[in-house]
Amino acid sequence: MEGKILVIKKGASGDVIRTSTLLHFLKGDITWATHIYNKVFLPQHHSQLKRILSFEETDRILNENFDCIISLDDDDECATLATTIKSNEIIGVYKEDEKVVYTRHLKEWFDMSLISVHGKQRADEIKLDNRKTFQQMLFEGFGMEFNKNHSYFMNESINAKTITKRIGIEKRAGERWPTKSWNGFDELAGLLKGRGYDIFFFEQRNNIIDYINDVSSCQYVFTGDTLTMHLALYLKIPNVTVFTCTSPWEIAGYGIMRKVVSPKLATAFYKTKYIPEAVESITINDMVIAFEDLIAGKKP
């Protein structure tokens, strides 16, 4: 796709990072509207990406006309912006008769979303049955084919600075998804330390760049479905990722991820309350086997 294009994607930082794969096939004059805190993650010197705007800055483009708007968040603010800005075509989410709706192009993805035409219950059932990665669905919506060479694009100053035998562990989870926090990381850390690894637990940092540098220092990473996971994928850090309540199939592992999926995933699937059995059904041995397979280079 070529021309003057507006991408609207403001959501969670990890979701913005994986959506950057669009830049593999979008050509021309691209503007990206996102949350102000996500601006730092996107590439600052990409030949096609001319502007990165926070939503507070989108008044600058109210009088512009775009060849295409690609609107990728299922909320009212993004849908309103996509409908307000002048364009020849909208792909994705927009507003029609005061209702948030979506176009046919990315139907496969949005049929599993909060604005699904099927309703939330059926959308979650479709999501549980889905076996395509987000990138597969995104690329196919534009008539393209995704492969593992279609890596993330990020701020060019973000690079791996590996400390040999350092394992980074992200045991925290956001308030919205408490089940993402696996309860065995402390015990696992003790076991790995006994094998000669330097264990580094990620903590809150005042500056996101400092946090990114913490991740970039690791040779391996253990995490849940978090921003840390996406940073590890961009930095090409081999990782073991735990899935307790979100879809493991939507995540493209690029050949460097071992997924440990809860046997009770379906009971906690996209539930915002804590489901202990989904967490406790993953054992230390599950994690150790996944790590051994990872360092042995076995195919996922």
N, C-alpha and C positions, 0 to 999 in steps of 0.2 A: 504494500500500500504506500502511495506517495502523495505528497501535497502538504498543505498547512493543516496540522493535526493537533487537537487538544486531547490529552489523556487526563481523565479525572480518576484518580485513585488516591484516597487519603487514609484508608483504614489502618489496621495494625501494621507496625513497621515491617515485620517479617513478610506480610502479604504484599506490601509495596515493593520490597526487595525482589520477591519472586516474580512480580508483574513486570519488572525491568527487562525480562526476557523478550518483551515486545520489541525492544530496540534492535533485535536481530533482523526484523523485517520491515519495520516502519522507516520510511525514507522521506526526507524533506525538511520542513520547518516544524519541529515538534515543541509544544508547550506542555508542561506537566503541572497539574494542580493537585496539591496534597496538603496534609497537616504540616504546620511549620516545623515540628520536630522531626519530620521525615526528610526534610530537604537535604540534610547532611548525608543521608545514605545514598542518594542518587548520584550518578556520574556528573561531575562538574565540567568536563571537557569533552563530552561526546559530540561528534561532528553533526549529528542530527538533532540532538536535544538542545534547543536554543535557550529555553527559559524554564526555570523551576519556580513556581509560584505557590505561596501558601494561600489558603482560602481567604485570608484577610487581604491579599493582594490581587484577587481576581477582578476587582473593579477596573483594573488596567486594561482588561480585554473585553469589556462590555460592548465596546463599539467596533470590535473586530469581527471579521467573518472567517470561519474555518471551513476547509473542505470536508473535514470529518471530525466529529467528537466521539471519542471512545470513553464511555462512562461505565466504571467498573465497581461502584459501591452501591449496595442495595439500601440506601437511606435517602431521606427526603432532601437533605441539603445538597447532596450530589446530583440527585435527579432534577432538582430545581435549577441548579447551575447549568446542567446539560441542556435543559429546555430553554433557559434564558439567553444563553450565548447564541449568536447567529451562526448557523452552519448549513451546509448542503446535505449532510447526512448525520444521523446519530446511530452509533452502534452500542448496545448495552442498555443502561438504565436511563429512563427519562420520566416525565410526568404527562399524564393524559387525563383530562377531566379531574384534576386534583388527586389522582391516584398514581402511585409509583409503579411503573410497569417496565418491561424490557423487550428488546427486539429479538427477532428469531436467530440472529447471528451467534449469540452466546447462550442460546436457550438451554443447552445441556448443563451449563454451569448454574444458571439462575433458576432452573427448575428445582435445584437442591437448596435454594436460599430462603431467607425469611420472606421474600416477596414472591415465592413460587406460586404459579397459577394453580398448583395442586393443593396448596395449604401446607402448614408446617409439618403435620404428622406424616403426610405422604412424602413431602420433601425429604424428611429425615430417613424414611425407608429407602428412597431412591439413593440417598447419599451413602447409606450403609451397604447397599448393593453395588455401588459404583467401584470400578477398578481402574479408572483412568486418572492420571495425575492432573493437577490443575493446569500445568503447562500444555499437556496434550489437548485438553478441552479449549484452552485459550488459543493455541495455534490453529486447531481445526476450525474454530469459529471464523478464522480469516483464510481458510483454505490452505493452510500450511501444515507441514509435518514436523513435529517436535522430535529432537534427538538429544542425547546426553552432551553433545557439543554446544548446545544452546544454554550456556551458563548465565549466571546473574551478571548484571552490570551494576557497579557501585562506585562510590567516590574513589577516585584513582589513588588517593593518599592512604587508602586502607589496604595494607599488605600483611602477609603472615611474617611474624618474627619469632620463629619457633625456638623454644627451649627444649632440648632433647629430654625425653622421658617425662615431660610434664603432662599430666592429665588434668584438664579442666572439668569441673563438675558443676552443672547448674541444677540445683535441687529445688529451686523456688518455682512458684507458678503464680500467675496473676490472680486477683480476687475473683474474676469471672469464672475461671476454670480450676477450682481447688483440686479436682481429681487428677490434674496433670502432674501433681507433685508426688513422685514415687517415694515411699517411706524407707527404702533400703540403701540410700546413697551413703550414709555414714558408715554402715557396716561394709559396704563395697569398697569405700575409700581405705579402710583399714586393711582389707585384704590386698588391694593393689599396692598400697604402701609397703606391705611385707614383701612384695615382688620387686621392689626397687624403684617404684615410680614416685615422682614428685607430685603430690596431690594439691590442686589449687581449686578452692571453692569460690565461685563467682559471687560477688557482693554488689550491693547498690553503690554506684559511683556518682559523684556530682556532675560529671561531664561524660556524655555518651561516648566521646572519643576515647576516654580512659578505659571505659568498659570494653570497647572494641579492641583496644590494645591488649587488654587482659585475655580476651578470646584468641587473639592472633598469636599470643605467646605459647599456645598449647600445641603439643604434638598430636594429642587425641582429645576428644571431648565426649562427655556423657551429658545428656540433657533430655528433657521432654520436648514436646512440640512447642517450641518457643522461638523468640528472636535469636537466641544463642544458636539454635539449630541452623537457621538461615545464614547467620554469619559464618558458621563453620563450613557450610556448603559453599559459600562464596570464596572463602579463604582456602578451600580444598583441604580442610582438616578432616581426617577420618573420624567418624563419630558413631556412637551407639545412642540411638534415640528411642525413648520409651513412648508408647502410645496407649493411653488408658481410657481416653474419652473422645478423641478426635480421629479423623480418618487417616490411617497410615498410607492408604493407596493414593491419596491426593498429592503426597509428597514425593517429588522426584529426588532420588538419592544420589544420582550422578555417579554411581559405582563406589562411593566412599562412605556409605551409610549402612549400618546394620539396624534393622527395625526390630524392637522387642514389643510385641503386641499383646496386650492383656487378653487372657482367655475369656474374660468377662467384659470385653469391650462393648458388646451390644447392650449390656445393662446400663452402661454409663454414657452411651453415645450422645454427645453434645448436650449433656445435662449439666446445668450450672450449679447443682448441689453436689456435695462430696459423696461419692459412692465407694465405700471402703473396699468392697470385694473386688472392684476393678483394679485397685492398687495392690492389694495384698496377694492377689493371684499371680503376680510376677515375682519370681524367686531370685535370690542372689546367683544361683547357678545359671538361670536364664541369661543373666547379664554377663557372667563370666564367659559362657560359651559364645555369646555374640561378640565379645571383645576378642577372644582367641581367634574366632573366624575372621574378624576384621584385620588383625595384625598378620594373620597367615595369608591374607589376600584372597580368601575364598569368595566366589561370586555370591552376591546376595540372593 
